């Protein structure tokens, strides 16, 4: 494991996020992971922050609303491609993604939510702000992305740990 500077990996995040990453969240006994394809990284409130968006219709939403943190595992390479597809199309409400797809949660360094065992970059984030989208402020051209009106909530997470793991 090699520690990373979150700002130095921002270009990798911007390039890879469109291919998918895993957002993992734990609250009490509830644990779920989902595929995300949107994220922003930067500095706000003088802290390194990762912002992720979760639709209120997703099972993960019911867990992250009770959580104090989340992790993002950004696999590098194609060995997790099928897992990303499955976790982006199946709900944790109906299937245990960890058992079904052989995903292995690993103990985090600084938060409660685990990271996934995967070669790539892992960020452990403490939620410092969240806000539901207000559709009144949404560009009308983007409304087509929300036919069910299931708008995202934006979660801003202070990056508490950022590291790269190999395929071990």
Buried (B, 14 or more C-beta within 10 A) or exposed (E): EEEBEBEEBBEBBEEBBEBBBBBBBBBEEBBBBBBBEEBBBEEEEEBBBBBBBBBBEBBBBBBBBEBBBBBBBBBBEEEBEEBBEBBEEBBBEEBEBBEBBEBEBBEBBEBBBBBBBBBBBBBBBBBBEBEEBEEEEEEEEEEEEBEEEEBBBBBBBBBBBBBBBEEE
